[in-house]
Amino acid sequence: MKQSNQERIEQPPPGDHRWLTVELLKPGMVLARPMVAAANGVLSFKLGEGSELTPSTIGQLYARGIECVAVAIPPPDEAEAEAWRVQCAAYAQRLDIIFSDGQGGIDPACQPLYDLLLIQGPQR
């Protein structure tokens, strides 16, 4: 059974990570997903989820041609939590307006992009 648009708004999208290009990485950032580099089927570099990036590891990513990695975004503290939920709900509602087919639903041709944007959530 498909979720209605209203149900999506009430459940904010996860916003625990962002995909960043190597050029935007800064020492101290933490990987949200494992990163594996292989050449000709041979593992050449691997960083696990939760690894803290250093200048050296960022240099290794760049040298190996890695284009982007998932970086963890710490959860908001309690004071920011409600504001974050409101921001996520407004983001989801805005996506519904943008992708609506005019009859209250999401145009099936746009559904994959809509789903991706909803999962990514608003920028923090």
DSSP file (Angstrom, degrees, kcal/mol; ACC not computed):
  #  RESIDUE AA STRUCTURE BP1 BP2  ACC     N-H-->O    O-->H-N    N-H-->O    O-->H-N    TCO  KAPPA ALPHA  PHI   PSI    X-CA   Y-CA   Z-CA
    1    1 A M              0   0    0      0, 0.0     2,-0.2     0, 0.0     0, 0.0   0.000 360.0 360.0 360.0 133.4    0.0    0.0    0.0
    2    2 A K        -     0   0    0      1,-0.1     2,-0.2     0, 0.0     0, 0.0  -0.542 360.0-116.4 -81.0 139.1    1.4    3.4   -1.0
    3    3 A Q        -     0   0    0     -2,-0.2     2,-0.1     1,-0.1    -1,-0.1  -0.473  29.3-122.4 -70.3 141.9    1.9    6.1    1.7
    4    4 A S     >  -     0   0    0     -2,-0.2     4,-1.6     1,-0.1     3,-0.1  -0.429  23.4-110.7 -77.7 162.4   -0.1    9.2    1.2
    5    5 A N  H  > S+     0   0    0     99,-0.2     4,-1.7     1,-0.2     5,-0.1   0.875 118.6  56.7 -60.3 -37.4    1.6   12.6    0.9
    6    6 A Q  H  > S+     0   0    0      1,-0.2     4,-1.7     2,-0.2    -1,-0.2   0.892 103.9  52.4 -63.1 -40.3    0.3   13.6    4.3
    7    7 A E  H  > S+     0   0    0      1,-0.2     4,-0.9     2,-0.2    -1,-0.2   0.882 107.1  53.5 -63.1 -37.5    1.9   10.5    6.0
    8    8 A R  H >< S+     0   0    0     -4,-1.6     3,-0.5     1,-0.2    -1,-0.2   0.888 106.6  52.2 -63.4 -38.8    5.2   11.5    4.4
    9    9 A I  H 3< S+     0   0    0     -4,-1.7    -1,-0.2     1,-0.2    -2,-0.2   0.871 106.1  53.5 -66.5 -37.2    5.0   15.0    5.9
   10   10 A E  H 3< S+     0   0    0     -4,-1.7    -1,-0.2     1,-0.2    -2,-0.2   0.703 105.8  57.5 -73.3 -18.8    4.4   13.7    9.4
   11   11 A Q  S << S-     0   0    0     -4,-0.9    -1,-0.2    -3,-0.5    74,-0.0  -0.871  88.5-140.8-114.6  96.9    7.5   11.5    9.2
   12   12 A P        -     0   0    0      0, 0.0    77,-0.1     0, 0.0     3,-0.1  -0.185  24.6-105.4 -58.3 146.1   10.5   13.7    8.5
   13   13 A P        -     0   0    0      0, 0.0   106,-0.1     0, 0.0     2,-0.1  -0.359  42.3 -93.8 -69.2 151.7   13.1   12.3    6.1
   14   14 A P        +     0   0    0      0, 0.0     3,-0.1     0, 0.0     0, 0.0  -0.431  40.3 179.6 -65.8 139.2   16.4   11.0    7.6
   15   15 A G        +     0   0    0     -2,-0.1   105,-0.1     1,-0.1   109,-0.0  -0.168  38.7 121.8-131.5  40.8   19.0   13.7    7.6
   16   16 A D  S    S+     0   0    0     56,-0.1    57,-2.7     1,-0.1     2,-0.3   0.527  74.8  21.0 -87.6  -4.7   21.9   11.8    9.2
   17   17 A H  E     -A   72   0A   0     55,-0.3     2,-0.3   103,-0.2    55,-0.2  -0.990  57.0-154.1-155.4 163.2   24.4   12.2    6.3
   18   18 A R  E     -A   71   0A   0     53,-2.1    53,-3.2    -2,-0.3     2,-0.6  -0.990  24.4-122.7-136.9 145.2   25.3   14.2    3.2
   19   19 A W  E     -A   70   0A   0     -2,-0.3     2,-0.4    51,-0.2    51,-0.2  -0.805  37.5-178.0 -87.4 122.5   27.2   13.2    0.1
   20   20 A L  E     -A   69   0A   0     49,-2.6    49,-2.1    -2,-0.6     2,-0.1  -0.942  27.1-118.0-123.3 144.1   30.1   15.6   -0.3
   21   21 A T  E >>  -A   68   0A   0     -2,-0.4     3,-1.6    47,-0.2     4,-0.5  -0.414  35.0-109.1 -71.8 157.3   32.7   15.9   -3.0
   22   22 A V  G >4 S+     0   0    0     45,-1.6     3,-1.2     1,-0.3    -1,-0.1   0.836 117.6  63.1 -58.1 -34.2   36.3   15.4   -1.9
   23   23 A E  G 34 S+     0   0    0     44,-0.3    -1,-0.3     1,-0.2    45,-0.1   0.770 103.0  49.4 -63.2 -25.1   37.0   19.1   -2.4
   24   24 A L  G <4 S+     0   0    0     -3,-1.6    -1,-0.2     2,-0.0    -2,-0.2   0.508  86.3 112.3 -92.2  -6.0   34.5   20.0    0.3
   25   25 A L    <<  -     0   0    0     -3,-1.2    -3,-0.0    -4,-0.5    -4,-0.0  -0.376  47.0-166.4 -71.8 147.1   35.8   17.6    2.9
   26   26 A K    >   -     0   0    0     -2,-0.1     3,-2.0    32,-0.0    27,-0.2  -0.976  32.2 -93.0-131.3 145.6   37.4   19.0    6.0
   27   27 A P  T 3  S+     0   0    0      0, 0.0    27,-0.2     0, 0.0     3,-0.1  -0.290 111.4  36.7 -54.8 140.0   39.6   17.2    8.7
   28   28 A G  T 3  S+     0   0    0     25,-3.1    26,-0.1     1,-0.4    -3,-0.0   0.118  83.1 126.8 100.6 -20.0   37.4   16.0   11.6
   29   29 A M    <   -     0   0    0     -3,-2.0    24,-3.5    24,-0.1    -1,-0.4  -0.346  53.5-135.4 -66.2 155.2   34.4   15.0    9.4
   30   30 A V  B     -C   52   0B   0     42,-0.4    42,-3.5    22,-0.2    22,-0.2  -0.939  12.9-117.1-120.0 135.0   33.2   11.5   10.0
   31   31 A L  B     -B   71   0A   0     20,-2.5    19,-2.6    -2,-0.4    40,-0.3  -0.490  17.7-166.2 -69.8 134.7   32.2    9.0    7.3
   32   32 A A  S    S+     0   0    0     38,-2.8    39,-0.2    -2,-0.2    -1,-0.1   0.625  76.5  28.2 -93.7 -17.5   28.6    7.9    7.5
   33   33 A R  S    S-     0   0    0     37,-0.9    37,-0.2    15,-0.1    -1,-0.2  -0.971  95.8 -91.8-139.4 152.9   29.1    4.9    5.1
   34   34 A P        -     0   0    0      0, 0.0     2,-0.4     0, 0.0    14,-0.2  -0.301  36.0-148.2 -63.0 151.7   32.1    2.7    4.3
   35   35 A M  E     -D   47   0C   0     12,-3.0    12,-2.8    34,-0.1     2,-0.4  -0.991  16.4-178.9-126.2 125.8   34.3    3.8    1.4
   36   36 A V  E     -D   46   0C   0     -2,-0.4     2,-0.4    10,-0.2    10,-0.2  -0.987   7.8-167.9-128.2 132.9   36.1    1.2   -0.7
   37   37 A A  E     +D   45   0C   0      8,-3.2     7,-3.0    -2,-0.4     8,-1.7  -0.978  12.2 174.3-119.6 132.5   38.4    1.9   -3.6
   38   38 A A  E     -D   43   0C   0     -2,-0.4     2,-0.4     5,-0.3     5,-0.2  -0.987  16.4-160.9-137.0 146.9   39.4   -0.9   -6.0
   39   39 A A  E >  S-D   42   0C   0      3,-2.4     3,-1.8    -2,-0.3    -2,-0.0  -0.994  80.4 -11.8-128.9 125.8   41.5   -1.0   -9.2
   40   40 A N  T 3  S-     0   0    0     -2,-0.4    -1,-0.1     1,-0.3     3,-0.1   0.859 130.3 -53.7  53.2  39.0   41.2   -3.9  -11.5
   41   41 A G  T 3  S+     0   0    0      1,-0.2     2,-0.5    -3,-0.0    -1,-0.3   0.551 113.7 118.6  78.0   7.3   39.4   -5.9   -8.9
   42   42 A V  E <   -D   39   0C   0     -3,-1.8    -3,-2.4     0, 0.0     2,-0.2  -0.928  68.5-121.3-111.9 126.1   42.1   -5.3   -6.3
   43   43 A L  E     +D   38   0C   0     -2,-0.5    -5,-0.3    -5,-0.2     3,-0.1  -0.444  37.3 167.6 -63.4 125.8   41.2   -3.5   -3.1
   44   44 A S  E     +     0   0C   0     -7,-3.0     2,-0.3     1,-0.4    -6,-0.2   0.631  62.1   8.3-114.7 -20.2   43.5   -0.4   -2.8
   45   45 A F  E     +D   37   0C   0     -8,-1.7    -8,-3.2    19,-0.0    -1,-0.4  -0.946  58.1 180.0-163.5 137.4   41.9    1.7   -0.1
   46   46 A K  E     -D   36   0C   0     -2,-0.3     2,-0.4   -10,-0.2   -10,-0.2  -0.985   4.5-177.7-146.6 133.0   39.2    1.2    2.5
   47   47 A L  E     -D   35   0C   0    -12,-2.8   -12,-3.0    -2,-0.4     2,-0.1  -0.998  23.6-134.5-126.7 134.3   37.7    3.4    5.2
   48   48 A G    >   -     0   0    0     -2,-0.4     3,-2.0   -14,-0.2   -17,-0.2  -0.416  33.4 -83.3 -85.8 161.2   35.0    2.1    7.6
   49   49 A E  T 3  S+     0   0    0      1,-0.3   -17,-0.2   -17,-0.1    -1,-0.1  -0.387 118.8  30.8 -57.4 135.1   31.8    3.9    8.7
   50   50 A G  T 3  S+     0   0    0    -19,-2.6    -1,-0.3     1,-0.3     2,-0.2   0.389  83.2 145.3  92.5  -3.0   32.7    6.2   11.6
   51   51 A S    <   -     0   0    0     -3,-2.0   -20,-2.5   -21,-0.1     2,-0.4  -0.507  47.6-131.4 -69.8 132.6   36.2    6.9   10.4
   52   52 A E  B     -C   30   0B   0     -2,-0.2   -22,-0.2   -22,-0.2     2,-0.2  -0.724  22.8-123.5 -85.5 131.6   37.3   10.4   11.1
   53   53 A L        -     0   0    0    -24,-3.5   -25,-3.1    -2,-0.4   -24,-0.1  -0.534  29.1-174.1 -78.2 138.4   38.8   12.2    8.2
   54   54 A T     >  -     0   0    0     -2,-0.2     4,-2.5   -27,-0.2     5,-0.2  -0.759  43.3-100.2-119.0 168.2   42.3   13.6    8.5
   55   55 A P  H  > S+     0   0    0      0, 0.0     4,-2.0     0, 0.0     5,-0.1   0.890 125.0  52.1 -55.7 -37.5   44.3   15.7    6.0
   56   56 A S  H  > S+     0   0    0      2,-0.2     4,-2.2     1,-0.2     5,-0.1   0.928 109.7  45.7 -65.9 -46.1   46.1   12.5    5.0
   57   57 A T  H  > S+     0   0    0      2,-0.2     4,-2.3     1,-0.2    -1,-0.2   0.879 111.9  52.2 -68.3 -35.2   43.0   10.4    4.4
   58   58 A I  H  X S+     0   0    0     -4,-2.5     4,-2.3     2,-0.2    -1,-0.2   0.913 109.8  49.9 -64.1 -40.6   41.4   13.3    2.4
   59   59 A G  H  X S+     0   0    0     -4,-2.0     4,-2.8    -5,-0.2    -2,-0.2   0.889 109.4  51.3 -62.3 -40.1   44.6   13.4    0.3
   60   60 A Q  H  X S+     0   0    0     -4,-2.2     4,-1.8     2,-0.2    -2,-0.2   0.895 108.8  50.8 -64.8 -40.3   44.4    9.6   -0.3
   61   61 A L  H  <>S+     0   0    0     -4,-2.3     5,-2.3     2,-0.2     4,-0.3   0.939 113.3  45.5 -60.4 -46.8   40.8   10.0   -1.4
   62   62 A Y  H ><5S+     0   0    0     -4,-2.3     3,-1.4     1,-0.2    -2,-0.2   0.922 111.8  51.4 -63.2 -45.3   41.8   12.7   -3.9
   63   63 A A  H 3<5S+     0   0    0     -4,-2.8    -1,-0.2     1,-0.3    -2,-0.2   0.803 109.3  51.3 -63.6 -30.0   44.8   10.7   -5.1
   64   64 A R  T 3<5S-     0   0    0     -4,-1.8    -1,-0.3    -5,-0.2    -2,-0.2   0.398 116.7-112.0 -90.4   3.1   42.7    7.6   -5.8
   65   65 A G  T < 5 +     0   0    0     -3,-1.4     2,-0.3    -4,-0.3    -3,-0.2   0.701  56.2 163.4  78.1  18.9   40.1    9.5   -7.8
   66   66 A I      < -     0   0    0     -5,-2.3    -1,-0.2    -6,-0.2   -44,-0.2  -0.567  19.8-166.6 -69.9 130.4   37.3    9.2   -5.3
   67   67 A E        -     0   0    0     -2,-0.3   -45,-1.6     1,-0.3     2,-0.3   0.866  59.1  -4.9 -90.6 -39.3   34.7   11.8   -6.2
   68   68 A C  E     -A   21   0A   0    -47,-0.3     2,-0.3   -46,-0.1    -1,-0.3  -0.992  53.4-165.1-154.4 158.4   32.4   11.8   -3.2
   69   69 A V  E     -A   20   0A   0    -49,-2.1   -49,-2.6    -2,-0.3     2,-0.6  -0.942  32.8-104.0-139.9 160.6   31.7   10.2    0.2
   70   70 A A  E     -A   19   0A   0     -2,-0.3   -38,-2.8   -51,-0.2   -37,-0.9  -0.796  36.7-162.4 -89.1 122.2   28.9   10.2    2.7
   71   71 A V  E     -AB  18  31A   0    -53,-3.2   -53,-2.1    -2,-0.6   -40,-0.2  -0.895  19.2-117.4-109.9 133.9   29.7   12.4    5.7
   72   72 A A  E     -A   17   0A   0    -42,-3.5   -42,-0.4    -2,-0.4   -55,-0.3  -0.395  18.0-153.3 -69.9 141.7   27.8   12.0    9.0
   73   73 A I        -     0   0    0    -57,-2.7   -58,-0.1    -2,-0.1    -1,-0.0  -0.979  24.1-122.7-112.7 120.2   25.8   15.0   10.3
   74   74 A P        -     0   0    0      0, 0.0     3,-0.1     0, 0.0   -57,-0.0  -0.307  33.5-101.9 -62.2 145.4   25.4   14.9   14.0
   75   75 A P        -     0   0    0      0, 0.0     6,-0.1     0, 0.0   -59,-0.0  -0.318  43.1 -99.3 -64.7 151.0   21.8   14.9   15.3
   76   76 A P        -     0   0    0      0, 0.0     5,-0.0     0, 0.0    -3,-0.0  -0.362  39.3-110.2 -67.8 150.9   20.5   18.2   16.5
   77   77 A D    >>  -     0   0    0      1,-0.1     4,-1.5    -3,-0.1     3,-0.9  -0.229  41.1 -90.8 -72.2 173.9   20.5   18.7   20.2
   78   78 A E  H 3> S+     0   0    0      1,-0.3     4,-0.7     2,-0.2     3,-0.1   0.836 126.7  56.1 -58.6 -35.2   17.1   18.8   22.0
   79   79 A A  H 34 S+     0   0    0      1,-0.2     4,-0.4     2,-0.1    -1,-0.3   0.838 115.3  38.2 -66.6 -31.7   16.8   22.6   21.6
   80   80 A E  H <> S+     0   0    0     -3,-0.9     4,-2.5     1,-0.1    -1,-0.2   0.613  95.4  86.2 -92.0 -14.0   17.1   22.3   17.8
   81   81 A A  H  X S+     0   0    0     -4,-1.5     4,-2.3     1,-0.2     5,-0.2   0.896  90.4  44.9 -58.7 -46.8   15.1   19.0   17.4
   82   82 A E  H  X S+     0   0    0     -4,-0.7     4,-2.4     1,-0.2    -1,-0.2   0.920 113.6  50.1 -66.0 -42.6   11.7   20.7   17.1
   83   83 A A  H  > S+     0   0    0     -4,-0.4     4,-2.3     1,-0.2    -1,-0.2   0.883 110.7  51.4 -61.3 -37.2   12.9   23.3   14.7
   84   84 A W  H  X S+     0   0    0     -4,-2.5     4,-2.6     2,-0.2    -2,-0.2   0.912 108.6  50.0 -66.6 -42.4   14.5   20.5   12.7
   85   85 A R  H  X S+     0   0    0     -4,-2.3     4,-2.5     2,-0.2    -2,-0.2   0.912 111.6  48.8 -61.7 -42.4   11.3   18.5   12.6
   86   86 A V  H  X S+     0   0    0     -4,-2.4     4,-2.4     1,-0.2    -1,-0.2   0.915 111.5  49.6 -63.5 -42.7    9.4   21.7   11.4
   87   87 A Q  H  X S+     0   0    0     -4,-2.3     4,-2.2     2,-0.2    -2,-0.2   0.903 111.5  48.8 -63.3 -41.6   12.0   22.3    8.7
   88   88 A C  H  X S+     0   0    0     -4,-2.6     4,-2.5     2,-0.2    -2,-0.2   0.905 111.8  49.1 -64.3 -42.1   11.8   18.7    7.5
   89   89 A A  H  X S+     0   0    0     -4,-2.5     4,-2.4     2,-0.2    -2,-0.2   0.911 112.0  48.0 -64.7 -42.2    8.0   18.8    7.4
   90   90 A A  H  X S+     0   0    0     -4,-2.4     4,-2.4     2,-0.2    -1,-0.2   0.885 111.4  51.7 -64.9 -38.3    8.1   22.1    5.4
   91   91 A Y  H  X S+     0   0    0     -4,-2.2     4,-2.3     2,-0.2    -2,-0.2   0.940 111.4  46.1 -62.3 -48.6   10.7   20.6    3.1
   92   92 A A  H  X S+     0   0    0     -4,-2.5     4,-2.1     1,-0.2    -2,-0.2   0.892 112.7  50.6 -63.2 -40.0    8.5   17.6    2.4
   93   93 A Q  H  X S+     0   0    0     -4,-2.4     4,-1.9     2,-0.2    -1,-0.2   0.904 109.7  50.4 -64.9 -40.9    5.4   19.8    1.9
   94   94 A R  H  X S+     0   0    0     -4,-2.4     4,-2.5     1,-0.2    -2,-0.2   0.900 109.0  51.7 -64.5 -40.9    7.3   21.9   -0.6
   95   95 A L  H  X S+     0   0    0     -4,-2.3     4,-2.9     1,-0.2    -1,-0.2   0.907 106.9  54.1 -61.2 -41.0    8.4   18.9   -2.5
   96   96 A D  H  X S+     0   0    0     -4,-2.1     4,-1.0     1,-0.2    -1,-0.2   0.904 110.2  46.7 -59.4 -41.2    4.8   17.7   -2.7
   97   97 A I  H  < S+     0   0    0     -4,-1.9     3,-0.3     2,-0.2    -2,-0.2   0.930 114.7  46.4 -66.3 -45.0    3.8   21.1   -4.2
   98   98 A I  H  < S+     0   0    0     -4,-2.5    -2,-0.2     1,-0.2    -1,-0.2   0.909 121.3  35.9 -64.5 -43.3    6.6   21.0   -6.7
   99   99 A F  H  < S+     0   0    0     -4,-2.9     8,-1.7    -5,-0.2    -1,-0.2   0.438  87.2 122.4 -95.1   0.0    6.1   17.4   -7.8
  100  100 A S  B  <  -E  106   0D   0     -4,-1.0     6,-0.2    -3,-0.3    -3,-0.0  -0.321  58.7-142.7 -64.4 143.1    2.3   17.3   -7.6
  101  101 A D        -     0   0    0      4,-2.9    -1,-0.1     1,-0.0     5,-0.1   0.302  51.5 -99.3 -87.9  10.0    0.5   16.4  -10.8
  102  102 A G  S    S+     0   0    0      3,-0.3     4,-0.1    -5,-0.1    -2,-0.1   0.329 115.1  76.5  91.3  -7.4   -2.3   18.8  -10.0
  103  103 A Q  S    S-     0   0    0      2,-0.3     3,-0.1     0, 0.0    -3,-0.0   0.072 118.5 -89.4-122.5  22.2   -4.6   16.2   -8.6
  104  104 A G  S    S+     0   0    0      1,-0.3   -99,-0.2    -8,-0.1     2,-0.2   0.413  97.2  93.7  90.2  -2.7   -2.9   15.6   -5.3
  105  105 A G  S    S-     0   0    0   -101,-0.1    -4,-2.9  -100,-0.0     2,-0.5  -0.684  79.3 -99.4-117.4 172.9   -0.5   12.9   -6.3
  106  106 A I  B     -E  100   0D   0     -6,-0.2    -6,-0.2    -2,-0.2     5,-0.1  -0.797  42.9-109.6 -92.3 130.8    3.1   12.7   -7.4
  107  107 A D    >>  -     0   0    0     -8,-1.7     3,-1.7    -2,-0.5     4,-0.8  -0.407  24.8-134.4 -57.6 124.6    3.5   12.4  -11.2
  108  108 A P  T 34 S+     0   0    0      0, 0.0     3,-0.5     0, 0.0    -1,-0.2   0.799 104.2  59.1 -56.0 -30.5    4.8    8.8  -11.7
  109  109 A A  T 34 S+     0   0    0      1,-0.2     4,-0.2     2,-0.1    -2,-0.1   0.786 112.1  40.1 -68.5 -25.3    7.5   10.0  -14.1
  110  110 A C  T <> S+     0   0    0     -3,-1.7     4,-2.6   -11,-0.1     3,-0.3   0.478  86.9  99.7 -99.3  -5.3    8.9   12.2  -11.3
  111  111 A Q  H  X S+     0   0    0     -4,-0.8     4,-2.9    -3,-0.5     5,-0.2   0.869  78.9  52.2 -55.4 -44.8    8.5    9.7   -8.5
  112  112 A P  H  > S+     0   0    0      0, 0.0     4,-2.1     0, 0.0    -1,-0.2   0.924 113.6  43.8 -60.5 -42.6   12.2    8.5   -8.4
  113  113 A L  H  > S+     0   0    0     -3,-0.3     4,-2.5    -4,-0.2     5,-0.2   0.919 113.8  51.3 -66.4 -42.9   13.5   12.0   -8.2
  114  114 A Y  H  X S+     0   0    0     -4,-2.6     4,-2.5     1,-0.2    -1,-0.2   0.935 110.5  48.8 -57.2 -48.5   10.9   13.0   -5.6
  115  115 A D  H  X S+     0   0    0     -4,-2.9     4,-2.3     1,-0.2    -1,-0.2   0.900 111.3  49.9 -61.0 -42.1   11.8    9.9   -3.5
  116  116 A L  H  X S+     0   0    0     -4,-2.1     4,-2.3    -5,-0.2    -1,-0.2   0.928 112.5  46.1 -62.8 -46.1   15.5   10.7   -3.7
  117  117 A L  H  X S+     0   0    0     -4,-2.5     4,-1.8     1,-0.2    -2,-0.2   0.873 111.8  52.1 -65.4 -36.9   15.0   14.3   -2.6
  118  118 A L  H  < S+     0   0    0     -4,-2.5    -1,-0.2    -5,-0.2    -2,-0.2   0.913 110.5  47.9 -65.6 -42.3   12.7   13.3    0.2
  119  119 A I  H  < S+     0   0    0     -4,-2.3    -2,-0.2     1,-0.2    -1,-0.2   0.901 109.8  52.9 -64.9 -41.3   15.3   10.8    1.6
  120  120 A Q  H  < S-     0   0    0     -4,-2.3    -1,-0.2    -5,-0.2    -2,-0.2   0.870  96.0-166.5 -64.2 -36.2   18.1   13.4    1.4
  121  121 A G     <  -     0   0    0     -4,-1.8    -2,-0.1    -5,-0.2    -1,-0.1  -0.019  33.0 -38.1  74.4 176.6   16.0   15.9    3.4
  122  122 A P  S    S-     0   0    0      0, 0.0     2,-0.2     0, 0.0   -34,-0.1  -0.291  70.2 -95.9 -71.6 159.2   16.7   19.6    3.8
  123  123 A Q              0   0    0      1,-0.1    -2,-0.0  -105,-0.0  -105,-0.0  -0.498 360.0 360.0 -73.9 142.9   20.3   20.9    4.1
  124  124 A R              0   0    0     -2,-0.2    -1,-0.1    -3,-0.1    -3,-0.0   0.365 360.0 360.0-104.2 360.0   21.6   21.5    7.6
